[in-house]
Amino acid sequence: MLTEACAREFRDSWLPNITDAGLERLMELLRKGSPFLIHGCFTRAVPMGCLATHIAWNHPETADCTVDAGIHWLHRVAGLNPATSLVIREWDTRGSRDWQLRSDLLDLLEQEIGRRRPVATDPCASSPAVTCPV
């Protein structure tokens, strides 16, 4: 299970700075336990990278970076020190094979996707004056 401090950093500093494409990519990699999602270093060989690197490759400010993409995204976009990021430290310690860690991160990503999606409203429910087809 993620510590509260780690989850807070992910919610407050990571999620607001991840593009929709980055969210989708990270969710796909976490669900599959993909070998392209590594830990212990930011990039092993393109297309293998850590959480921050895959996010960076899907962000307009850092998409052109290669091996240092995750470092640049964390520092320039998310405003975090890559060496002290609680999320990176947890990821490097437990890694992509830790299903509970992947599950916890997926839960937070899914909550963010739900928060970003506009809520569809039923026009019939919003106003009694609207006539709805039966």
C-alpha positions in Angstrom: 0.0 0.0 0.0 1.2 3.5 -0.8 2.1 5.7 2.2 -0.2 8.8 2.6 2.8 11.1 1.8 3.6 9.2 -1.4 -0.1 9.2 -2.5 -0.3 12.9 -1.7 2.7 13.7 -3.8 1.3 11.7 -6.7 -2.1 13.4 -6.4 -0.7 17.0 -5.8 2.4 17.1 -8.0 2.2 14.3 -10.6 -1.4 14.0 -11.6 -2.1 17.7 -12.4 0.9 17.7 -14.8 0.2 14.4 -16.6 -1.4 14.8 -20.0 -4.4 12.6 -20.9 -2.2 10.6 -23.3 0.3 10.2 -20.5 -2.4 8.9 -18.1 -3.6 6.4 -20.7 -0.1 5.2 -21.5 0.8 4.8 -17.8 -2.4 2.9 -17.1 -1.8 0.6 -20.0 1.7 -0.2 -18.8 0.7 -0.7 -15.2 -2.3 -3.0 -16.1 -0.1 -5.2 -18.2 2.9 -5.2 -15.9 4.8 -4.2 -19.1 8.5 -4.9 -19.4 8.8 -1.4 -20.9 8.0 0.0 -17.5 11.2 -0.2 -15.5 12.5 0.8 -12.0 15.9 1.5 -10.5 16.8 4.0 -13.3 14.9 6.5 -15.4 15.7 4.9 -18.8 17.4 1.7 -19.7 16.9 1.9 -23.5 14.2 3.6 -25.4 11.3 2.6 -25.2 12.1 1.3 -21.6 11.5 3.9 -18.9 10.2 4.5 -15.4 6.9 6.1 -14.5 8.2 9.7 -15.0 9.9 8.8 -18.3 6.7 7.4 -19.9 4.8 10.4 -18.6 7.5 12.7 -20.1 7.4 11.1 -23.5 3.7 11.9 -23.6 4.1 15.6 -22.5 4.6 18.5 -25.0 7.4 20.1 -22.9 9.5 16.9 -22.6 8.4 14.7 -25.5 11.6 15.4 -27.5 13.8 14.2 -24.6 15.1 10.7 -24.6 17.1 9.2 -21.7 16.7 12.2 -19.5 13.0 12.8 -20.1 11.8 11.7 -16.7 14.3 13.9 -14.9 13.3 16.9 -17.0 9.6 16.3 -16.5 9.9 15.9 -12.8 12.0 19.0 -12.4 10.6 21.4 -15.0 7.0 20.3 -15.2 6.0 18.7 -11.9 8.4 20.9 -9.9 9.9 18.0 -8.0 13.5 17.1 -7.2 13.9 13.7 -9.0 16.4 12.6 -6.3 13.9 13.1 -3.4 10.5 12.3 -5.1 8.7 10.0 -2.8 6.9 8.3 -5.7 10.2 7.6 -7.5 11.8 6.3 -4.3 8.8 4.0 -3.7 8.8 2.9 -7.3 12.6 2.2 -7.3 12.3 0.2 -4.0 9.3 -1.9 -4.9 9.2 -1.9 -8.7 6.9 -2.9 -11.4 6.5 -6.4 -10.2 4.8 -5.3 -7.0 1.2 -5.8 -7.9 -0.1 -3.9 -4.9 2.0 -0.8 -5.9 0.7 -1.1 -9.5 -2.9 -1.4 -8.2 -2.6 1.6 -5.9 -1.2 3.7 -8.7 -3.9 2.5 -11.1 -6.6 3.4 -8.6 -5.2 7.0 -8.4 -4.9 7.2 -12.1 -8.5 6.0 -12.6 -9.8 8.5 -10.1 -8.0 11.2 -12.1 -9.5 10.0 -15.4 -12.9 10.1 -13.8 -12.2 13.6 -12.4 -11.2 14.9 -15.9 -14.1 13.4 -17.8 -17.1 15.7 -17.9 -20.2 14.4 -16.2 -22.9 13.8 -18.7 -26.1 15.3 -17.5 -29.6 14.2 -18.4 -31.4 17.2 -19.8 -34.7 15.6 -18.7 -33.6 15.5 -15.1 -32.3 19.1 -15.0 -35.5 20.9 -15.7 -39.1 19.9 -15.3 -40.0 22.2 -18.1 -38.1 20.1 -20.7 -40.2 17.6 -22.6 -38.4 14.4 -23.2 -39.3 11.8 -25.7 -40.7 8.5 -24.3 
